[in-house]
Amino acid sequence: MRFACLFTLAATTALALPPERLTAAELPKGAVTLDGSPVFLKVKITDKKVVSFAPATEKTANLIVRFEKHDDEATLIAFQSKLEVDLKLDLYLSKDRQRFVYTSSCPLAAGKGLFENWPYAVPFVVISAIRVSPPNARTCE
């Protein structure tokens, strides 16, 4: 009985996490790709929950994502939030836009900026599952 309970808990927990590897066809619906040009998004919050996010102009965006360094030796992306809530999101990295690998991200504090970096070239970064971060969350898991 003990093994069954542990297996059930492990299986339930694993299902709640994003898949570690995906093909382009398996990416979450509505995901946005950063592929060189800045991404300007309008994130709509209702009752402290993200209800939608959509492309916007630089002027109307309340979430901006851009490459700061993008070469063969390193990749650095910057997030800038104009929202009044902390955000968490899922990131998928790809070298060929066909196969994607999940990576954790740090919480993005309300009205602040955040940098994420990798010590290698990442030509494509997919952003999905934008959500309000739990209160006082500070880990990058």
N, CA, C and O atoms as CSV, one atom per row, in Angstrom:
chain,resi,resn,atom,element,x,y,z
A,1,MET,N,N,0.820,-1.190,0.000
A,1,MET,CA,C,0.000,0.000,0.000
A,1,MET,C,C,0.865,1.255,0.000
A,1,MET,O,O,0.557,2.236,-0.677
A,2,ARG,N,N,1.944,1.211,0.764
A,2,ARG,CA,C,2.824,2.376,0.836
A,2,ARG,C,C,3.394,2.716,-0.542
A,2,ARG,O,O,3.439,3.889,-0.911
A,3,PHE,N,N,3.834,1.702,-1.315
A,3,PHE,CA,C,4.391,1.950,-2.638
A,3,PHE,C,C,3.345,2.558,-3.568
A,3,PHE,O,O,3.662,3.449,-4.355
A,4,ALA,N,N,2.118,2.090,-3.485
A,4,ALA,CA,C,1.061,2.612,-4.342
A,4,ALA,C,C,0.818,4.091,-4.062
A,4,ALA,O,O,0.630,4.875,-4.992
A,5,CYS,N,N,0.820,4.471,-2.807
A,5,CYS,CA,C,0.611,5.882,-2.448
A,5,CYS,C,C,1.756,6.744,-2.957
A,5,CYS,O,O,1.524,7.834,-3.479
A,6,LEU,N,N,2.984,6.271,-2.813
A,6,LEU,CA,C,4.125,7.035,-3.293
A,6,LEU,C,C,4.091,7.175,-4.805
A,6,LEU,O,O,4.372,8.249,-5.337
A,7,PHE,N,N,3.747,6.094,-5.503
A,7,PHE,CA,C,3.669,6.143,-6.960
A,7,PHE,C,C,2.594,7.133,-7.405
A,7,PHE,O,O,2.810,7.921,-8.326
A,8,THR,N,N,1.443,7.088,-6.748
A,8,THR,CA,C,0.351,7.994,-7.091
A,8,THR,C,C,0.772,9.440,-6.886
A,8,THR,O,O,0.503,10.283,-7.741
A,9,LEU,N,N,1.429,9.746,-5.767
A,9,LEU,CA,C,1.885,11.097,-5.504
A,9,LEU,C,C,2.912,11.529,-6.541
A,9,LEU,O,O,2.842,12.648,-7.049
A,10,ALA,N,N,3.859,10.662,-6.859
A,10,ALA,CA,C,4.878,11.006,-7.852
A,10,ALA,C,C,4.247,11.227,-9.217
A,10,ALA,O,O,4.614,12.165,-9.924
A,11,ALA,N,N,3.315,10.383,-9.591
A,11,ALA,CA,C,2.671,10.524,-10.898
A,11,ALA,C,C,1.850,11.813,-10.962
A,11,ALA,O,O,1.857,12.505,-11.981
A,12,THR,N,N,1.152,12.132,-9.892
A,12,THR,CA,C,0.348,13.351,-9.863
A,12,THR,C,C,1.241,14.576,-9.960
A,12,THR,O,O,0.938,15.511,-10.701
A,13,THR,N,N,2.336,14.576,-9.219
A,13,THR,CA,C,3.261,15.706,-9.248
A,13,THR,C,C,3.881,15.852,-10.624
A,13,THR,O,O,3.984,16.968,-11.132
A,14,ALA,N,N,4.293,14.767,-11.235
A,14,ALA,CA,C,4.942,14.826,-12.547
A,14,ALA,C,C,3.989,15.374,-13.606
A,14,ALA,O,O,4.417,16.103,-14.501
A,15,LEU,N,N,2.719,15.037,-13.516
A,15,LEU,CA,C,1.771,15.521,-14.501
A,15,LEU,C,C,1.555,17.027,-14.398
A,15,LEU,O,O,1.183,17.663,-15.384
A,16,ALA,N,N,1.781,17.603,-13.227
A,16,ALA,CA,C,1.569,19.031,-13.029
A,16,ALA,C,C,2.714,19.868,-13.601
A,16,ALA,O,O,2.544,21.069,-13.809
A,17,LEU,N,N,3.856,19.271,-13.854
A,17,LEU,CA,C,4.999,20.000,-14.377
A,17,LEU,C,C,4.952,20.045,-15.899
A,17,LEU,O,O,4.400,19.142,-16.527
A,18,PRO,N,N,5.527,21.092,-16.502
A,18,PRO,CA,C,5.584,21.128,-17.969
A,18,PRO,C,C,6.468,20.001,-18.486
A,18,PRO,O,O,7.404,19.590,-17.800
A,19,PRO,N,N,6.189,19.495,-19.682
A,19,PRO,CA,C,7.061,18.466,-20.254
A,19,PRO,C,C,8.467,19.035,-20.460
A,19,PRO,O,O,8.625,20.204,-20.811
A,20,GLU,N,N,9.476,18.206,-20.242
A,20,GLU,CA,C,10.852,18.680,-20.365
A,20,GLU,C,C,11.264,18.892,-21.817
A,20,GLU,O,O,12.014,19.824,-22.109
A,21,ARG,N,N,10.788,18.044,-22.737
A,21,ARG,CA,C,11.127,18.166,-24.152
A,21,ARG,C,C,9.856,18.109,-24.986
A,21,ARG,O,O,8.967,17.294,-24.741
A,22,LEU,N,N,9.790,18.996,-25.980
A,22,LEU,CA,C,8.624,19.055,-26.855
A,22,LEU,C,C,9.058,19.255,-28.294
A,22,LEU,O,O,10.145,19.768,-28.560
A,23,THR,N,N,8.209,18.850,-29.212
A,23,THR,CA,C,8.397,19.221,-30.608
A,23,THR,C,C,7.635,20.522,-30.833
A,23,THR,O,O,6.859,20.943,-29.975
A,24,ALA,N,N,7.850,21.148,-31.961
A,24,ALA,CA,C,7.152,22.394,-32.270
A,24,ALA,C,C,5.639,22.206,-32.228
A,24,ALA,O,O,4.916,23.090,-31.768
A,25,ALA,N,N,5.161,21.070,-32.701
A,25,ALA,CA,C,3.722,20.805,-32.720
A,25,ALA,C,C,3.139,20.619,-31.316
A,25,ALA,O,O,1.934,20.780,-31.121
A,26,GLU,N,N,3.973,20.287,-30.354
A,26,GLU,CA,C,3.508,20.036,-28.987
A,26,GLU,C,C,3.572,21.265,-28.076
A,26,GLU,O,O,3.153,21.199,-26.920
A,27,LEU,N,N,4.091,22.377,-28.585
A,27,LEU,CA,C,4.175,23.580,-27.751
A,27,LEU,C,C,2.791,23.997,-27.278
A,27,LEU,O,O,1.806,23.797,-27.989
A,28,PRO,N,N,2.707,24.575,-26.086
A,28,PRO,CA,C,1.398,25.003,-25.583
A,28,PRO,C,C,0.722,26.000,-26.518
A,28,PRO,O,O,1.380,26.849,-27.120
A,29,LYS,N,N,-0.577,25.888,-26.630
A,29,LYS,CA,C,-1.353,26.802,-27.469
A,29,LYS,C,C,-1.187,28.224,-26.935
A,29,LYS,O,O,-1.240,28.453,-25.727
A,30,GLY,N,N,-0.988,29.165,-27.839
A,30,GLY,CA,C,-0.837,30.554,-27.446
A,30,GLY,C,C,0.574,30.945,-27.056
A,30,GLY,O,O,0.814,32.099,-26.702
A,31,ALA,N,N,1.522,30.005,-27.111
A,31,ALA,CA,C,2.903,30.319,-26.767
A,31,ALA,C,C,3.461,31.362,-27.732
A,31,ALA,O,O,3.053,31.430,-28.892
A,32,VAL,N,N,4.391,32.166,-27.244
A,32,VAL,CA,C,4.982,33.253,-28.025
A,32,VAL,C,C,6.468,32.979,-28.191
A,32,VAL,O,O,7.140,32.592,-27.236
A,33,THR,N,N,6.988,33.181,-29.409
A,33,THR,CA,C,8.398,32.895,-29.687
A,33,THR,C,C,9.215,34.173,-29.782
A,33,THR,O,O,8.879,35.093,-30.528
A,34,LEU,N,N,10.289,34.209,-29.013
A,34,LEU,CA,C,11.284,35.267,-29.113
A,34,LEU,C,C,12.351,34.736,-30.064
A,34,LEU,O,O,13.031,33.757,-29.755
A,35,ASP,N,N,12.498,35.387,-31.231
A,35,ASP,CA,C,13.434,34.880,-32.236
A,35,ASP,C,C,14.322,35.976,-32.812
A,35,ASP,O,O,14.845,35.828,-33.917
A,36,GLY,N,N,14.495,37.044,-32.098
A,36,GLY,CA,C,15.347,38.132,-32.563
A,36,GLY,C,C,14.739,39.477,-32.265
A,36,GLY,O,O,15.364,40.311,-31.610
A,37,SER,N,N,13.526,39.701,-32.736
A,37,SER,CA,C,12.830,40.960,-32.468
A,37,SER,C,C,12.233,40.925,-31.062
A,37,SER,O,O,11.874,39.855,-30.571
A,38,PRO,N,N,12.125,42.079,-30.415
A,38,PRO,CA,C,11.486,42.111,-29.090
A,38,PRO,C,C,10.041,41.624,-29.166
A,38,PRO,O,O,9.375,41.765,-30.191
A,39,VAL,N,N,9.579,41.056,-28.072
A,39,VAL,CA,C,8.193,40.609,-27.953
A,39,VAL,C,C,7.485,41.575,-27.016
A,39,VAL,O,O,7.906,41.776,-25.876
A,40,PHE,N,N,6.408,42.167,-27.508
A,40,PHE,CA,C,5.601,43.088,-26.724
A,40,PHE,C,C,4.261,42.421,-26.450
A,40,PHE,O,O,3.544,42.055,-27.381
A,41,LEU,N,N,3.922,42.262,-25.176
A,41,LEU,CA,C,2.691,41.578,-24.799
A,41,LEU,C,C,1.821,42.450,-23.907
A,41,LEU,O,O,2.316,43.242,-23.105
A,42,LYS,N,N,0.521,42.286,-24.066
A,42,LYS,CA,C,-0.459,42.892,-23.177
A,42,LYS,C,C,-1.030,41.755,-22.343
A,42,LYS,O,O,-1.748,40.897,-22.856
A,43,VAL,N,N,-0.709,41.756,-21.062
A,43,VAL,CA,C,-1.175,40.724,-20.145
A,43,VAL,C,C,-2.364,41.286,-19.379
A,43,VAL,O,O,-2.279,42.355,-18.773
A,44,LYS,N,N,-3.470,40.555,-19.413
A,44,LYS,CA,C,-4.682,40.999,-18.716
A,44,LYS,C,C,-4.814,40.217,-17.416
A,44,LYS,O,O,-4.788,38.986,-17.408
A,45,ILE,N,N,-4.955,40.953,-16.319
A,45,ILE,CA,C,-5.093,40.365,-14.982
A,45,ILE,C,C,-6.482,40.676,-14.453
A,45,ILE,O,O,-6.921,41.825,-14.492
A,46,THR,N,N,-7.176,39.655,-13.958
A,46,THR,CA,C,-8.468,39.822,-13.306
A,46,THR,C,C,-8.461,38.990,-12.035
A,46,THR,O,O,-8.116,37.808,-12.069
A,47,ASP,N,N,-8.833,39.587,-10.931
A,47,ASP,CA,C,-8.855,38.880,-9.642
A,47,ASP,C,C,-7.522,38.199,-9.344
A,47,ASP,O,O,-7.489,37.056,-8.886
A,48,LYS,N,N,-6.437,38.900,-9.604
A,48,LYS,CA,C,-5.070,38.418,-9.339
A,48,LYS,C,C,-4.736,37.140,-10.102
A,48,LYS,O,O,-3.959,36.310,-9.629
A,49,LYS,N,N,-5.336,36.986,-11.299
A,49,LYS,CA,C,-5.036,35.857,-12.174
A,49,LYS,C,C,-4.848,36.376,-13.593
A,49,LYS,O,O,-5.526,37.309,-14.024
A,50,VAL,N,N,-3.922,35.758,-14.306
A,50,VAL,CA,C,-3.749,36.096,-15.716
A,50,VAL,C,C,-4.882,35.433,-16.483
A,50,VAL,O,O,-5.025,34.211,-16.466
A,51,VAL,N,N,-5.683,36.248,-17.152
A,51,VAL,CA,C,-6.800,35.701,-17.926
A,51,VAL,C,C,-6.472,35.644,-19.414
A,51,VAL,O,O,-7.094,34.885,-20.158
A,52,SER,N,N,-5.488,36.450,-19.855
A,52,SER,CA,C,-5.071,36.384,-21.250
A,52,SER,C,C,-3.767,37.146,-21.428
A,52,SER,O,O,-3.382,37.973,-20.602
A,53,PHE,N,N,-3.106,36.838,-22.532
A,53,PHE,CA,C,-1.977,37.647,-22.980
A,53,PHE,C,C,-1.969,37.587,-24.497
A,53,PHE,O,O,-2.260,36.555,-25.101
A,54,ALA,N,N,-1.625,38.728,-25.099
A,54,ALA,CA,C,-1.696,38.846,-26.550
A,54,ALA,C,C,-0.624,39.815,-27.030
A,54,ALA,O,O,-0.138,40.643,-26.260
A,55,PRO,N,N,-0.257,39.709,-28.304
A,55,PRO,CA,C,0.707,40.668,-28.857
A,55,PRO,C,C,0.204,42.100,-28.692
A,55,PRO,O,O,-0.998,42.363,-28.732
A,56,ALA,N,N,1.145,43.008,-28.508
A,56,ALA,CA,C,0.825,44.424,-28.328
A,56,ALA,C,C,1.882,45.256,-29.036
A,56,ALA,O,O,2.840,44.719,-29.592
A,57,THR,N,N,1.705,46.534,-29.012
A,57,THR,CA,C,2.729,47.442,-29.527
A,57,THR,C,C,3.667,47.800,-28.373
A,57,THR,O,O,3.363,47.543,-27.208
A,58,GLU,N,N,4.789,48.387,-28.709
A,58,GLU,CA,C,5.727,48.801,-27.666
A,58,GLU,C,C,5.049,49.757,-26.683
A,58,GLU,O,O,5.311,49.709,-25.481
A,59,LYS,N,N,4.193,50.607,-27.191
A,59,LYS,CA,C,3.521,51.606,-26.366
A,59,LYS,C,C,2.472,50.998,-25.433
A,59,LYS,O,O,2.317,51.454,-24.301
A,60,THR,N,N,1.744,49.964,-25.900
A,60,THR,CA,C,0.655,49.391,-25.100
A,60,THR,C,C,1.070,48.168,-24.296
A,60,THR,O,O,0.290,47.691,-23.472
A,61,ALA,N,N,2.264,47.652,-24.507
A,61,ALA,CA,C,2.715,46.436,-23.824
A,61,ALA,C,C,2.928,46.677,-22.333
A,61,ALA,O,O,3.405,47.734,-21.920
A,62,ASN,N,N,2.564,45.675,-21.537
A,62,ASN,CA,C,2.894,45.726,-20.116
A,62,ASN,C,C,3.870,44.615,-19.728
A,62,ASN,O,O,4.226,44.467,-18.559
A,63,LEU,N,N,4.292,43.842,-20.718
A,63,LEU,CA,C,5.359,42.855,-20.550
A,63,LEU,C,C,6.196,42.859,-21.823
A,63,LEU,O,O,5.677,42.641,-22.918
A,64,ILE,N,N,7.482,43.105,-21.672
A,64,ILE,CA,C,8.396,43.175,-22.814
A,64,ILE,C,C,9.516,42.166,-22.602
A,64,ILE,O,O,10.090,42.075,-21.517
A,65,VAL,N,N,9.818,41.407,-23.659
A,65,VAL,CA,C,10.905,40.420,-23.614
A,65,VAL,C,C,11.794,40.667,-24.818
A,65,VAL,O,O,11.306,40.812,-25.939
A,66,ARG,N,N,13.116,40.716,-24.583
A,66,ARG,CA,C,14.047,40.948,-25.698
A,66,ARG,C,C,15.385,40.290,-25.415
A,66,ARG,O,O,15.770,40.067,-24.268
A,67,PHE,N,N,16.085,39.986,-26.515
A,67,PHE,CA,C,17.459,39.514,-26.392
A,67,PHE,C,C,18.347,40.701,-26.051
A,67,PHE,O,O,18.266,41.746,-26.696
A,68,GLU,N,N,19.185,40.546,-25.050
A,68,GLU,CA,C,20.190,41.558,-24.724
A,68,GLU,C,C,21.548,41.143,-25.275
A,68,GLU,O,O,22.332,41.981,-25.721
A,69,LYS,N,N,21.817,39.849,-25.239
A,69,LYS,CA,C,23.036,39.287,-25.839
A,69,LYS,C,C,22.595,38.025,-26.555
A,69,LYS,O,O,21.858,37.205,-26.007
A,70,HIS,N,N,23.054,37.884,-27.781
A,70,HIS,CA,C,22.542,36.795,-28.609
A,70,HIS,C,C,23.633,36.408,-29.592
A,70,HIS,O,O,23.611,36.838,-30.745
A,71,ASP,N,N,24.597,35.592,-29.143
A,71,ASP,CA,C,25.682,35.180,-30.023
A,71,ASP,C,C,26.068,33.733,-29.736
A,71,ASP,O,O,25.375,33.042,-28.989
A,72,ASP,N,N,27.177,33.270,-30.329
A,72,ASP,CA,C,27.588,31.867,-30.177
A,72,ASP,C,C,28.056,31.517,-28.776
A,72,ASP,O,O,28.067,30.342,-28.408
A,73,GLU,N,N,28.442,32.505,-27.990
A,73,GLU,CA,C,29.010,32.231,-26.669
A,73,GLU,C,C,28.012,32.335,-25.525
A,73,GLU,O,O,28.210,31.710,-24.483
A,74,ALA,N,N,26.956,33.101,-25.694
A,74,ALA,CA,C,26.007,33.282,-24.597
A,74,ALA,C,C,24.700,33.876,-25.104
A,74,ALA,O,O,24.640,34.509,-26.158
A,75,THR,N,N,23.670,33.648,-24.322
A,75,THR,CA,C,22.360,34.229,-24.604
A,75,THR,C,C,21.859,34.873,-23.321
A,75,THR,O,O,21.892,34.264,-22.252
A,76,LEU,N,N,21.398,36.105,-23.440
A,76,LEU,CA,C,20.853,36.841,-22.312
A,76,LEU,C,C,19.552,37.467,-22.775
A,76,LEU,O,O,19.531,38.228,-23.742
A,77,ILE,N,N,18.463,37.146,-22.082
A,77,ILE,CA,C,17.197,37.791,-22.403
A,77,ILE,C,C,16.748,38.632,-21.212
A,77,ILE,O,O,17.004,38.294,-20.056
A,78,ALA,N,N,16.076,39.726,-21.523
A,78,ALA,CA,C,15.591,40.649,-20.501
A,78,ALA,C,C,14.072,40.680,-20.532
A,78,ALA,O,O,13.454,40.706,-21.596
A,79,PHE,N,N,13.492,40.677,-19.357
A,79,PHE,CA,C,12.052,40.827,-19.173
A,79,PHE,C,C,11.820,42.160,-18.477
A,79,PHE,O,O,12.557,42.520,-17.559
A,80,GLN,N,N,10.815,42.883,-18.904
A,80,GLN,CA,C,10.437,44.125,-18.239
A,80,GLN,C,C,8.931,44.097,-18.006
A,80,GLN,O,O,8.147,44.028,-18.952
A,81,SER,N,N,8.538,44.153,-16.735
A,81,SER,CA,C,7.123,44.113,-16.383
A,81,SER,C,C,6.636,45.503,-15.975
A,81,SER,O,O,7.305,46.219,-15.230
A,82,LYS,N,N,5.469,45.863,-16.475
A,82,LYS,CA,C,4.796,47.091,-16.060
A,82,LYS,C,C,3.531,46.740,-15.274
A,82,LYS,O,O,2.659,47.584,-15.070
A,83,LEU,N,N,3.447,45.494,-14.841
A,83,LEU,CA,C,2.272,45.004,-14.128
A,83,LEU,C,C,2.410,45.239,-12.628
A,83,LEU,O,O,3.506,45.495,-12.129
A,84,GLU,N,N,1.307,45.150,-11.926
A,84,GLU,CA,C,1.304,45.364,-10.477
A,84,GLU,C,C,1.317,44.056,-9.697
A,84,GLU,O,O,1.103,44.054,-8.485
A,85,VAL,N,N,1.563,42.952,-10.378
A,85,VAL,CA,C,1.655,41.644,-9.725
A,85,VAL,C,C,2.940,40.962,-10.184
A,85,VAL,O,O,3.448,41.232,-11.272
A,86,ASP,N,N,3.455,40.074,-9.335
A,86,ASP,CA,C,4.603,39.263,-9.716
A,86,ASP,C,C,4.145,38.199,-10.702
A,86,ASP,O,O,3.037,37.676,-10.592
A,87,LEU,N,N,5.006,37.881,-11.670
A,87,LEU,CA,C,4.677,36.884,-12.684
A,87,LEU,C,C,5.629,35.700,-12.635
A,87,LEU,O,O,6.763,35.808,-12.168
A,88,LYS,N,N,5.147,34.581,-13.121
A,88,LYS,CA,C,5.948,33.386,-13.354
A,88,LYS,C,C,5.566,32.919,-14.753
A,88,LYS,O,O,4.425,33.098,-15.179
A,89,LEU,N,N,6.507,32.325,-15.463
A,89,LEU,CA,C,6.204,31.829,-16.807
A,89,LEU,C,C,7.075,30.635,-17.123
A,89,LEU,O,O,8.069,30.374,-16.446
A,90,ASP,N,N,6.692,29.917,-18.154
A,90,ASP,CA,C,7.464,28.770,-18.623
A,90,ASP,C,C,8.271,29.200,-19.836
A,90,ASP,O,O,7.797,29.972,-20.669
A,91,LEU,N,N,9.491,28.694,-19.927
A,91,LEU,CA,C,10.362,28.972,-21.066
A,91,LEU,C,C,10.785,27.663,-21.704
A,91,LEU,O,O,11.071,26.683,-21.016
A,92,TYR,N,N,10.821,27.661,-23.030
A,92,TYR,CA,C,11.327,26.524,-23.794
A,92,TYR,C,C,12.406,27.060,-24.720
A,92,TYR,O,O,12.204,28.069,-25.395
A,93,LEU,N,N,13.557,26.388,-24.755
A,93,LEU,CA,C,14.696,26.812,-25.564
A,93,LEU,C,C,14.849,25.896,-26.770
A,93,LEU,O,O,14.587,24.696,-26.689
A,94,SER,N,N,15.280,26.479,-27.898
A,94,SER,CA,C,15.473,25.677,-29.100
A,94,SER,C,C,16.606,26.240,-29.942
A,94,SER,O,O,16.801,27.452,-30.029
A,95,LYS,N,N,17.347,25.329,-30.559
A,95,LYS,CA,C,18.387,25.737,-31.506
A,95,LYS,C,C,17.881,25.673,-32.941
A,95,LYS,O,O,18.456,26.302,-33.829
A,96,ASP,N,N,16.793,24.907,-33.180
A,96,ASP,CA,C,16.342,24.685,-34.556
A,96,ASP,C,C,14.860,24.996,-34.794
A,96,ASP,O,O,14.365,24.809,-35.905
A,97,ARG,N,N,14.170,25.453,-33.799
A,97,ARG,CA,C,12.740,25.768,-33.854
A,97,ARG,C,C,11.868,24.528,-34.105
A,97,ARG,O,O,10.687,24.649,-34.428
A,98,GLN,N,N,12.451,23.359,-33.955
A,98,GLN,CA,C,11.706,22.114,-34.124
A,98,GLN,C,C,11.630,21.322,-32.824
A,98,GLN,O,O,10.601,20.719,-32.518
A,99,ARG,N,N,12.725,21.325,-32.059
A,99,ARG,CA,C,12.795,20.611,-30.780
A,99,ARG,C,C,13.034,21.645,-29.682
A,99,ARG,O,O,13.885,22.525,-29.817
A,100,PHE,N,N,12.272,21.527,-28.595
A,100,PHE,CA,C,12.321,22.505,-27.515
A,100,PHE,C,C,12.582,21.809,-26.181
A,100,PHE,O,O,12.106,20.700,-25.937
A,101,VAL,N,N,13.342,22.478,-25.333
A,101,VAL,CA,C,13.658,21.966,-24.009
A,101,VAL,C,C,13.149,22.968,-22.981
A,101,VAL,O,O,13.423,24.164,-23.076
A,102,TYR,N,N,12.411,22.472,-22.005
A,102,TYR,CA,C,11.884,23.320,-20.936
A,102,TYR,C,C,13.018,23.771,-20.022
A,102,TYR,O,O,13.949,23.013,-19.752
A,103,THR,N,N,12.931,25.000,-19.554
A,103,THR,CA,C,13.838,25.478,-18.520
A,103,THR,C,C,13.032,26.308,-17.534
A,103,THR,O,O,12.066,26.973,-17.907
A,104,SER,N,N,13.433,26.261,-16.289
A,104,SER,CA,C,12.732,27.044,-15.273
A,104,SER,C,C,13.049,28.521,-15.450
A,104,SER,O,O,14.028,28.884,-16.102
A,105,SER,N,N,12.229,29.351,-14.876
A,105,SER,CA,C,12.476,30.785,-14.902
A,105,SER,C,C,12.314,31.328,-13.495
A,105,SER,O,O,11.662,30.718,-12.648
A,106,CYS,N,N,12.907,32.464,-13.263
A,106,CYS,CA,C,12.770,33.126,-11.970
A,106,CYS,C,C,11.486,33.957,-11.973
A,106,CYS,O,O,11.022,34.382,-13.031
A,107,PRO,N,N,10.914,34.186,-10.794
A,107,PRO,CA,C,9.743,35.066,-10.735
A,107,PRO,C,C,10.122,36.478,-11.176
A,107,PRO,O,O,11.214,36.961,-10.874
A,108,LEU,N,N,9.229,37.119,-11.879
A,108,LEU,CA,C,9.414,38.481,-12.345
A,108,LEU,C,C,8.607,39.398,-11.430
A,108,LEU,O,O,7.376,39.375,-11.444
A,109,ALA,N,N,9.307,40.202,-10.639
A,109,ALA,CA,C,8.645,41.060,-9.658
A,109,ALA,C,C,7.830,42.158,-10.346
A,109,ALA,O,O,8.177,42.626,-11.430
A,110,ALA,N,N,6.763,42.546,-9.703
A,110,ALA,CA,C,5.870,43.589,-10.219
A,110,ALA,C,C,6.649,44.863,-10.512
A,110,ALA,O,O,7.391,45.364,-9.667
A,111,GLY,N,N,6.465,45.376,-11.723
A,111,GLY,CA,C,7.084,46.631,-12.106
A,111,GLY,C,C,8.599,46.604,-12.214
A,111,GLY,O,O,9.234,47.659,-12.203
A,112,LYS,N,N,9.182,45.440,-12.317
A,112,LYS,CA,C,10.647,45.299,-12.330
A,112,LYS,C,C,11.119,44.612,-13.602
A,112,LYS,O,O,10.321,44.228,-14.457
A,113,GLY,N,N,12.424,44.469,-13.705
A,113,GLY,CA,C,13.050,43.755,-14.803
A,113,GLY,C,C,13.732,42.501,-14.289
A,113,GLY,O,O,13.983,42.357,-13.092
A,114,LEU,N,N,14.022,41.608,-15.199
A,114,LEU,CA,C,14.667,40.342,-14.862
A,114,LEU,C,C,15.506,39.908,-16.047
A,114,LEU,O,O,15.120,40.120,-17.196
A,115,PHE,N,N,16.652,39.300,-15.775
A,115,PHE,CA,C,17.495,38.725,-16.817
A,115,PHE,C,C,17.562,37.220,-16.628
A,115,PHE,O,O,17.671,36.731,-15.503
A,116,GLU,N,N,17.497,36.491,-17.729
A,116,GLU,CA,C,17.736,35.047,-17.746
A,116,GLU,C,C,18.866,34.825,-18.737
A,116,GLU,O,O,18.887,35.449,-19.798
A,117,ASN,N,N,19.812,33.939,-18.407
A,117,ASN,CA,C,20.930,33.732,-19.327
A,117,ASN,C,C,21.373,32.278,-19.372
A,117,ASN,O,O,21.133,31.495,-18.453
A,118,TRP,N,N,22.036,31.949,-20.493
A,118,TRP,CA,C,22.574,30.625,-20.729
A,118,TRP,C,C,23.945,30.784,-21.369
A,118,TRP,O,O,24.132,31.681,-22.191
A,119,PRO,N,N,24.907,29.940,-21.014
A,119,PRO,CA,C,26.280,30.088,-21.530
A,119,PRO,C,C,26.478,29.459,-22.911
A,119,PRO,O,O,27.527,28.875,-23.179
A,120,TYR,N,N,25.485,29.575,-23.780
A,120,TYR,CA,C,25.560,29.050,-25.143
A,120,TYR,C,C,24.516,29.775,-25.993
A,120,TYR,O,O,23.681,30.517,-25.475
A,121,ALA,N,N,24.576,29.552,-27.271
A,121,ALA,CA,C,23.637,30.209,-28.185
A,121,ALA,C,C,22.247,29.579,-28.077
A,121,ALA,O,O,22.107,28.357,-28.104
A,122,VAL,N,N,21.240,30.413,-27.956
A,122,VAL,CA,C,19.842,29.984,-27.956
A,122,VAL,C,C,19.105,30.896,-28.936
A,122,VAL,O,O,18.710,32.002,-28.570
A,123,PRO,N,N,18.918,30.447,-30.169
A,123,PRO,CA,C,18.276,31.309,-31.162
A,123,PRO,C,C,16.785,31.537,-30.944
A,123,PRO,O,O,16.245,32.559,-31.368
A,124,PHE,N,N,16.109,30.580,-30.278
A,124,PHE,CA,C,14.661,30.676,-30.106
A,124,PHE,C,C,14.275,30.389,-28.660
A,124,PHE,O,O,14.688,29.381,-28.087
A,125,VAL,N,N,13.485,31.277,-28.079
A,125,VAL,CA,C,12.961,31.098,-26.725
A,125,VAL,C,C,11.444,31.234,-26.804
A,125,VAL,O,O,10.924,32.251,-27.265
A,126,VAL,N,N,10.746,30.206,-26.353
A,126,VAL,CA,C,9.286,30.230,-26.355
A,126,VAL,C,C,8.806,30.536,-24.935
A,126,VAL,O,O,9.273,29.956,-23.955
A,127,ILE,N,N,7.865,31.460,-24.863
A,127,ILE,CA,C,7.296,31.900,-23.597
A,127,ILE,C,C,5.859,31.395,-23.534
A,127,ILE,O,O,5.078,31.612,-24.460
A,128,SER,N,N,5.514,30.719,-22.434
A,128,SER,CA,C,4.141,30.234,-22.292
A,128,SER,C,C,3.752,30.225,-20.818
A,128,SER,O,O,4.565,30.504,-19.937
A,129,ALA,N,N,2.507,29.902,-20.581
A,129,ALA,CA,C,1.966,29.747,-19.227
A,129,ALA,C,C,2.283,30.947,-18.335
A,129,ALA,O,O,2.737,30.780,-17.203
A,130,ILE,N,N,2.047,32.139,-18.839
A,130,ILE,CA,C,2.239,33.334,-18.006
A,130,ILE,C,C,1.175,33.304,-16.919
A,130,ILE,O,O,-0.014,33.155,-17.201
A,131,ARG,N,N,1.612,33.446,-15.685
A,131,ARG,CA,C,0.691,33.359,-14.555
A,131,ARG,C,C,1.177,34.246,-13.411
A,131,ARG,O,O,2.336,34.659,-13.387
A,132,VAL,N,N,0.299,34.529,-12.481
A,132,VAL,CA,C,0.679,35.288,-11.295
A,132,VAL,C,C,1.489,34.358,-10.408
A,132,VAL,O,O,1.093,33.224,-10.142
A,133,SER,N,N,2.625,34.857,-9.959
A,133,SER,CA,C,3.510,34.079,-9.094
A,133,SER,C,C,2.916,34.005,-7.687
A,133,SER,O,O,2.290,34.959,-7.225
A,134,PRO,N,N,3.111,32.874,-7.009
A,134,PRO,CA,C,2.641,32.796,-5.615
A,134,PRO,C,C,3.305,33.883,-4.768
A,134,PRO,O,O,4.430,34.288,-5.060
A,135,PRO,N,N,2.629,34.354,-3.733
A,135,PRO,CA,C,3.201,35.394,-2.885
A,135,PRO,C,C,4.566,34.989,-2.318
A,135,PRO,O,O,4.759,33.849,-1.894
A,136,ASN,N,N,5.491,35.920,-2.317
A,136,ASN,CA,C,6.840,35.737,-1.767
A,136,ASN,C,C,7.658,34.645,-2.450
A,136,ASN,O,O,8.651,34.193,-1.880
A,137,ALA,N,N,7.283,34.212,-3.632
A,137,ALA,CA,C,8.066,33.205,-4.357
A,137,ALA,C,C,9.352,33.867,-4.855
A,137,ALA,O,O,9.303,34.913,-5.502
A,138,ARG,N,N,10.471,33.273,-4.561
A,138,ARG,CA,C,11.748,33.836,-4.979
A,138,ARG,C,C,12.670,32.806,-5.622
A,138,ARG,O,O,13.792,33.131,-6.009
A,139,THR,N,N,12.199,31.562,-5.737
A,139,THR,CA,C,13.048,30.542,-6.343
A,139,THR,C,C,12.813,30.478,-7.843
A,139,THR,O,O,11.746,30.835,-8.343
A,140,CYS,N,N,13.823,30.021,-8.536
A,140,CYS,CA,C,13.774,29.970,-9.994
A,140,CYS,C,C,13.412,28.580,-10.498
A,140,CYS,O,O,13.970,28.125,-11.496
A,141,GLU,N,N,12.519,27.920,-9.849
A,141,GLU,CA,C,12.109,26.563,-10.236
A,141,GLU,C,C,10.851,26.601,-11.052
A,141,GLU,O,O,10.353,25.556,-11.468
